[in-house]
Structures are given as structure tokens and as C-alpha cells.
Amino acid sequence: MEDAHERLRKSFVQVCDGDPLSQLADDLNVSNDNLSRLAKGNGDLKQIYQSEYMFN
């Protein structure tokens, strides 16, 4: 089970690293005027690797 948790944490960081929603909007040619981008937080996503419970 621990291996599954480790893979889940790695995948979560890989998917959420950067700004995937903004990148998707750019790929679909959706301008910032049509869909304003959300402000990005300043947390350290890499802390997920040390998290025992990443979902509640």
C-alpha cells in the first residue's frame, strides 16, 4: 500500500506542477479576457512527498 501512496504523491506533483489549467486554456486559445486566470499560491508542492496524509 505504501508503494501505491508513493506513486500517487509523485503523480499528483507531476500533474499539478506549474499551472496546468492556465496551460490548458492557452492550448485551447482561450484568452485571459474570456477566462481570467486564477492566482497561483506560493506553497511548496514538493512537500507532498513528505506528507503522510495528502487527502482528507
Secondary structure, DSSP 8 states (H G I E B T S, - for coil): -HHHHHHHHHHHHHHHSS-HHHHHHHHTT--TTTS---------GGGGGG-S-S--
